[in-house]
Amino acid sequence: MQVRRAFLYVPGDDRHKIEKSLTLGVDSICLDLEDGVALNRKEVARQVVAETLQQADFGSSEKVVRINPVASNFYDDDLQVVVPAAPQAIVLPKLEQAEQIRRVSMRITELEQVYGRPAGKIQLLAIIETALGIINLKEICTADPRLCALIFGAEDLVGDLGGVRTPEGWEIFYARSAVVTHAAAFGLQAIDMVYVAFHDEWGLIAETRQGLQMGYTGKQIIHPRQVQPVQRVFTPDEDQIRAASALLKLFAEHQEAGIGAFAFEGKMIDAPMIRAAEQVLARARAAGKLD
């Protein structure tokens, strides 16, 4: 599965910012055709994005494009330009209904056939950022095999709710929990909300850690200085890897001896702790720290 610890948005019409993003070593670069592009720059952005996908060296970074919402007049024009340029994934903003995913997936399949692209290779990520999207999460998660991740959009959701954004975040806690819970239930990645105060590294780290603790596998970012702090939080350190490895080794030995629960570092170990240790090692492997 593609590692998406840090998911960086870059305006699709800004060549300078795109070129800068290619040097950052970020897991995913999402070239934006939606909110980051003015209405009178949409066509320019499409051409810049298509050229970048075909000509630029992304290194190990994933090539992603965020198109305009399916409810808009722009999304099909986006797909006609983007799909021939072969991105690895496409982000669907303001996703509210399962039918919208199926519609986009079918259109991509048609374009893959027209342009001779391998069928089914382009993945879809859905941004859940409206009240209706939250209500329809179960149906969205099972809509189409291309869907690989849910992305939580806090700022747009609060606007849709008519709420007030606060540092504590209680106004979005239910929705943030619902997104990560549904992702886990249906085997999808969960990418957490943007931290808009990009100069505040401590606040970014605290919010990223909270997302990790909730079960999120990555975080959306909007500035180059956010790349390293976010990817560092989602990467287990040597002590965590060592402890998880030791616990799983001891667990295997006890299972071999027919022993269930046992003590480790002053704690009684049971199935949930074993699963947590397995997740630590899975994240370490995904980040390239373990074979």
HELIX and SHEET records of a PDB file:
HELIX    1   1 ARG A   15  SER A   21  1                                   7    
HELIX    2   2 LEU A   39  ARG A   41  5                                   3    
HELIX    3   3 LYS A   42  GLN A   55  1                                  14    
HELIX    4   4 TYR A   75  VAL A   82  1                                   8    
HELIX    5   5 VAL A   83  ALA A   85  5                                   3    
HELIX    6   6 ALA A   98  TYR A  115  1                                  18    
HELIX    7   7 ALA A  131  ILE A  135  1                                   5    
HELIX    8   8 LEU A  137  CYS A  141  1                                   5    
HELIX    9   9 ALA A  154  LEU A  161  1                                   8    
HELIX   10  10 TRP A  170  ALA A  185  1                                  16    
HELIX   11  11 GLU A  201  MET A  214  1                                  14    
HELIX   12  12 PRO A  224  GLN A  226  5                                   3    
HELIX   13  13 VAL A  227  VAL A  233  1                                   7    
HELIX   14  14 GLU A  238  GLU A  256  1                                  19    
HELIX   15  15 ALA A  271  ALA A  286  1                                  16    
SHEET    1   A 9 ALA A   6  PRO A  11  0                                        
SHEET    2   A 9 SER A  28  ASP A  32  1                                        
SHEET    3   A 9 GLU A  62  ARG A  66  1                                        
SHEET    4   A 9 ALA A  89  LEU A  92  1                                        
SHEET    5   A 9 GLN A 123  ILE A 128  1                                        
SHEET    6   A 9 LEU A 147  PHE A 152  1                                        
SHEET    7   A 9 GLN A 189  ASP A 192  1                                        
SHEET    8   A 9 GLY A 218  ILE A 221  1                                        
SHEET    9   A 9 ALA A   6  PRO A  11  1                                        
SHEET    1   B 2 PHE A 262  PHE A 264  0                                        
SHEET    2   B 2 LYS A 267  ILE A 269 -1                                        
END                                                                             
